[in-house]
Amino acid sequence: MKNVHYDSATDAVRRDICRRTFLARAGAGVGTLALASLANPGLLAAGDSRPAAAPAEAPWRGVVRPLHFAPRARRIIYLYMAGGPSHLETLDYKPKLAELHGQPMPESYTKGQPIAQLQGAKLTCFAPQHPFVRCGQSGQEISSIFPLLSTVADELCIVRSLHTEAINHDPAHTFMNTGTTISGRPSMGAWLTYGLGSDADDLPGFVVMTSLGKFGQAQPIAARMWHSGFLPSRFQGVEFRSKGDAVLYLGNPAGIDRARQADVVDAVQALNTDGNRVLDDPEIATRVSQYEMAFRMQASVPALLDVSDEPAHVMEMYGTQGADGSFGANCLLARRLAERGVRFIQLYHRDWDHHGSVKEHVKGTAAEVDRGAMALLRDLKQRGMLDETLVIWGGEFGRTPMAQGSGRDHHMQGFSMWLSGGGIRGGTSYGATDELGYKAVDNPVHVNDLHATILHLLGVDHTRLTYRFQGRDFRLTDVAGRVVREILA
């Protein structure tokens, strides 16, 4: 800082505390330091009598005000099946592939095409390993490994023509979550909370939960999949755990009473507010707002996790007693988060990477998510929430029609997802892969198209939700994307 004269010790301290090093080390978002420094829930339940040293920042309500057009959905619950579910065993039945089982894969499909671990290997057709059944009044074709999900088939729109740009897990996760394979860009949930804000004042606008199965390879998931990238860090996702403490370090450190913690919180808030007057740095504003959010979470998170108010039939429907770390427990918490106004809820189930024993393992993994997904849709509909909640089910890519021993390799040229609620036309199928399930050929849907459609359902024109960074206007759909209007109600 040039040509600035500090004529007092106070000004010198102010200069030093505003240095980038201090700000970086202070932490951002609902981070460990913020949460560790706050009061315990029991004391909060009786109310907070301490005077605030710094005024609370108003809740973030988004930059898209007013919305570009009338929204169909208010929130999203994204059931993310990490590892790449095989569309050929779940949502896209191919009788021709069954006929060619054990025969060489026709070269006309694969010549010159990118293949992951099967590159250079003998390519053999591998039949669908489970029968499909027609479900509901709509006659949707769904694999027999989803006996419970099939009972809500008329609520589903199955898109069978997805394709992506990455053939390995990490870049494919990155692409599905951020719209690009370049690491470090904002995640979809971050874009949505930046653009739309949240209806929750005492919970984050973007919450992530994970569950781990036992039939596939445990799929690694990096926290950057829900990061804010170059957006202010207040928009990053906050990971909740459905087993044990939902958020780590939420209580007081041992030996620290409430009055002492209140002094620390007030002092830090005052320093941050003072620093922001000097620098007008969005990360300082983030820190101020997230200290306030963390303080409110001391009361809201225990109430969220206390499922004792849930009727017995609801618990039975989800197949959980709550807080057991299962996908079903996470689905129940997702509904409770949705009720409390959280904008974007993402549940990762990390058990869909089936390079071997696909017949047994895909059935086992499907059983881990079948009940929870069905229960979530039924529960939302019974509560009158499904019409305004967009539910998405799918992974980062599909699996090859060619055998990899007894399993299937990664595949990016054709795969399936389903969507429900929130402005989606239920009981329908859209798009198709070729007769062997190799490539999306009928109404292909690119990942950018999926993102554009999601934003449209929330009332946002995907070309107008932008953020200027390093001299360029960025957006979730980059320079592509079309709204798939055919699947809209």
N, C-alpha and C positions, 0 to 999 in steps of 0.2 A: 504494500500500500504506500504509494509515493505521496510526498508533500502533505503528510498528515502529522500533526504534532500532538503527542499525548502528554498532557500537562498534569496528569494525576495518576496515582496507582490504580484507581478504578478504571480509567480509560485504558491503561496498559493491560489490565486483566481482560477487559472487554475485547481488546485487539486479539489477545491470545486465545480466548475461548471461541472466537469466530474463525479460527484457522481451520482449514479443510481437514487437517489431521484429526482434530478433536471431533469434528462433526462426523467423520467417517467412523471413528471408533465408538461413537455414542450409540450406533445401531440404527436401523431403520425398520419401518413396518411394525407389526406386532411381534417384536423380536424378544430375544431372551432377556436382555437387560430391562426392557420396559415391563415385561410380565413379572420378572423376579422382584421388581421393586414395589409392587402394589399390595394392597391390603387383602386379607383372606376373606372368603365368601361369607363366613359366619358373621363377621362384624358388619359387612356390607348389608346383610339382610335387615339389620336394624336401622339402616339409613346412614348417610354420611353427614356428619355435623361439622367437618372441618371447612374453614373458608378456603376458597380457591385462590391461589396466588396469581394464576394466570387464567384469563377467560377461556372457556371451552370453545373450540372452533365449531362452527355450524356443520352438521352432517353433509357429506358430499352428495349432491343430487344429479351430477352428470353435466356434460357439456352439450348434449343434444337436447336443447330446451328451446322451443317445443320439439316433440318428436317429428320426424319427417313425414310420417303418416300414421294412421290409426294402428296400434299394435294388436296382434292376435294373442301374444303371450306376454306375461310379466316376468317370468323367471325360467331358468333352465336347470334340469337335473340331467347330467350327462353320465350315463353308465358306461364307463370306458373299460373295454375288455382288452387289457394289455397283453400283447404277445401275438396277436393276429389270429382271431378265430377262423377256422376253415369254413368258408361260405358253403362248401360242398357237403359238409356234415351238419349245417345249421339252417340256412335260409335259402339255398339255391340248388335245387335238386337237378341232376343231369343224368337222365336215363341212358343217353348215348355213351357217356363216359362209363357207365356200368357195363354196357355191351362190349366195350373195348378193353375191359379190365385185363391187365397182363400183356397187352399188345404194345408195340412201340408207339410212342406219341408221334402223331403225324408231324413231319418236319415243317410243313407249311405253317404251323402255329408257332414254332419255337426258333426257327432259323433266324439268326441275327438279333434275337431278343435278349435282353438282360435277364440272367438267371442267377440266383444267389449261390447257395452251396452245391447245387446240382450242375454248375457250369462244368462242361466237359464230361459229365457222366452219361451213362445210357439212360434215356428217358422213357419210362414205361407208364402207360395209363393206369390209374389207380381209382377204382370204383368208389362212389359214395358208400360209406361204411354203415350208414343207418337209413332205414326207410323214412320217407316223408309221408305226412298225412294232411288231408284237407281239413281245415279248421274253421269253425264259426259259420255264420250265414254267408260270409264273403268267400268261403272256400279257400282261404289263404293256405299255401303250401308251406308247412313248417316241419322241421325234423321231429321225429318221435322222441328225441332226447329232451324235448321241452314240453312235457305233458301238462304243466301248469300254465306256462306262458301261452300255450295254444288255446287256453280257455278265454283269453282276452284278445284273440286274433283280430276281432272286428275293431279293435282300438288301434291297430298297428298299420302303418304304411311301411312296407318293406321295399327298400331301394336296393336293387340287385346289380347296379351298374356303376358303382363307385370305382374310381381309380386314383392313384396317387403318384408321387414322383420319387419315392425313396424305397429301396428294396431291403434295407437293413433296419433293425428295430429303432435304434436311437434317432437317426435322421427322420424315420417315418413317424415316430412319436412327435418329434419337433415340428414336422410339417403339419400333422393333424392338429396340434395344439396351437401353433403360431402362424400357420399359413405360409411358412418358408422352411427350408432345410437349414438356414443359417442360424446358428445358436445365438441367443442373446436378444431376440426380438420379443415383444410382449405376447403373452399368452391370450387365448380367446377370452378367458374370464377376466383378465386385466383390461382388455379392450372394452368389455361390456360394462364393468364397474366404472371405468373412466368415462364412458359415453353416457351411461344411464344412471349411475349412482346405485344406491340400494334403498330398499324400504325398511331396513333394519337399522336402528340407532344404537343398539347394544350388542351387535354381532358384526363380524366382517361381511362385506358384500360378496366375497368370493371365498368359499370353503372347500377344502379338498380332504377326502378320506380314502384310505387304501385298505384292501383286504388281500390275503394271500391264501391260495388254495394248495392242494397237495398232489395234483395230477400232471401238471405241466412243469416246464422249467420256470423257476421263479424269475419273473421278468423285472429287470432293474428299471426303476423309474427315478429320474433326476428331478430335483426340486425346480430346476429351470423350466419344467413343463408348465408350471403355474406361476412363473416369475413375471414381473412387470416390465422387464427389459428396459427400454429407454423412457418409459412412462414413469412418473413419480412412484416411488416404492409403496405408497399407501394402497396401490391397486393390485399388488401381488396377492396370490392366494394364501390363505392361512390353513395349514394342515391340522386337522383335528384327528385325534385317535379315539376309536370307539371302544378301546379297552384300556383300563387304567386312567391316568390323568389325560383329559382331552387335549389340553394344551400344557406343555411342560413349563415348570417354574411359575405357575399361576399364583401360588400362595406366597406368604411371607418367608424370607429366609429364617432359619432357626435363630432364636434369641433376639429377634427384632420385633418390637411391639408396634402397634398401629400408629401411635403418635410419632415415633421416630421415622417410620416409613412415610408418613404424611409429610414430614419435613423434607425428606429426600425428594419425593415426587413434586412438591411445590417448588423446591429450589431448581430442580431440573427443568420444569415447565417454564419458570421465570427466565432462566438462562436461555432456553430455546427461543422463547418469545422475543427476548431482547436481541438475540442474534439474528432473528428473522427480520427485525426492523432495519438492521444494517445491511443484510445481504439479500433479502427477498429470495431465499433459496427454497424451491419446492420440497427439498428433502428435509429442511427444518420444519416447514409446515406439516409435512408428513409426520415427523416425530411428535410434534405437539398434538396432532389429531389422534395419533395412535396410542399415545399415553392415555388420552381420554377414553379411547375405545377399550384399551386393556383394563382400565379402571371399571368401566361398565360391565365388561365381560366377567368380572369377578362374581357378579350376581347372575348374569344371564346364562353362562355356561353350565353351572351346576343345575339350574332349572331345566336347561335343554336336555341334560343327560338323565335327569330323574324321570324315568318312564313309568313310575308308579301310578300315574294318572291315566295310563293307557288301558282300555278295556281288555279283558282276557282274550276275547275273540280276535282282537287286533294283533296281540302278541303271538297268538297261535297262527294267524295268517302269515306273518313274517317268519315264523319258525325260530324265534329268538326270545330270550328274556331281557335282551338289551346288554350293551357294553361287553360283548363277548368277542369282538374283533371280526365277526363274520360279515359277509356281504349283506345278509339279511338284516343284521343290526344296523349296518350303515344305511341301508335303504330306509329303515324306520327313522333314523336320525335325519336323513335327507328330507323326509316329509315334515319333520318337526322344524327343521331349518327353513323350509319353504314357508311354513305357516308364520314364521317369525320375520319374514321379509327378506331373506338372503337372496341375492340376485342370481348367483351362479354356483351350483353345487356339483362337484365332480367326484364320482366314486370310481377309483381304479380297482379292478380285480386282476391281480397279477398271476394268471394261471393258464394262459391260452397259447403258450409256445409249444406246439406238439410236433416236434421233428420225428418222433417215434411213437409207436403204439397209439396211433391216433384214434382207433376204434374205441378202445377202453378209456383212454385219457380224455377225449373230448366229451364222452358221456359223463365222466366223473366231474369235469369242470362245469358242464352245463347244469348238473344237479346242484352245484354250489351257488348258482345265480338264478336258477329257474324260479324258485319260490319267492325270493326277494323282489325280482323284477315284476312278477305277477302281482304280488301284494302291493307294491308301490302304485301300480296303475289302478288297481281296484280301490285302494285307500284314497288316492287323490280323487277318483271319480265319485266315490261315496260322499266325500266332503265338499264336492262342488269345485274342486281345485284343478281338475285335469284340463279343463278348457283354457285355463290361463297359465298352465305349466307345460313347457315343451320338454318331453322326455326323449333322450337319444340313447341308443344302445349300439355299440360297435367298437372295433379296434382300429389299429393303425394301418393294416392291410389284410389280405386274405392268404390263402395257401394254394400251392400248385396242384393242378390236376394230375401231375406226375408223382410217382411214388418216390419217397426218400426212405428206403427200407420199408418199415411199417408206418411211416408218418408222411408228412408233407412239408415242403420247403416254403420260404417266404414268397409272396406273390403280390405284385403291385398293380397289375393291369386289369383286374376285375375282382370285386369283393362286395359284400352286402352289409347293410345296416338296417335298423328299423327306427322309426320316429313315431311319436304318439302325442296326442293332446295339442294344446297351444296353437291352434290354427292348422293342424295337419289333417288331411283327409284319411280317416281310418278305414280299415278293411280293404285297402288297395295295395297293389304292387306297382312298382315303376322301374322301367329299364330292364335290361337283360344282358347277360354274358352270352357268348357263343355256345354251341351245343356241348362243348367240353368244359365250359366254365373257365376258359383261359383269359378272354379279353372282353371288356365291356363294349358291346356293339350296338345296342338299342338304347337310345337316350342316355349316353354316358354322362356321369356326374363327377366332376372333378372336385377335389377337396375345397378349392376356392369357391366352387358353386355351393357346396354345403354351407360354408361360412356365410356367403352372401344371403342364403336362404334363412339361416338362423337370425342374422341381423334384421332381415326384412320382417320376420315374424315378431320381432321386438319393436318394430316401428322405426327402424334405422335404415337409411340408404347406405349400403356398404361403401359407396364411392365418396361419401361425404363425412364419414367418421375417420378423420385423419389426425396425425400429430407430426409437427415439423421437427426433424432431428437431423443434424449435420447437413442442413441446407436442402433437405428433401422432405416432402410430405409422404409419410408412411401410412399404410392402412392394413387391416387384417387380411384383406384379399389381395394385397400387393397391387398388381396391374391387371388382374383378371377377375373372374367370378361373374356368374349370372344367377339370378333368382330362379329356382326350379318351381315355377308357378303351378305346374301340373300336379304337384302333391299337396297343394294348399286347399283347405276346405272352402 
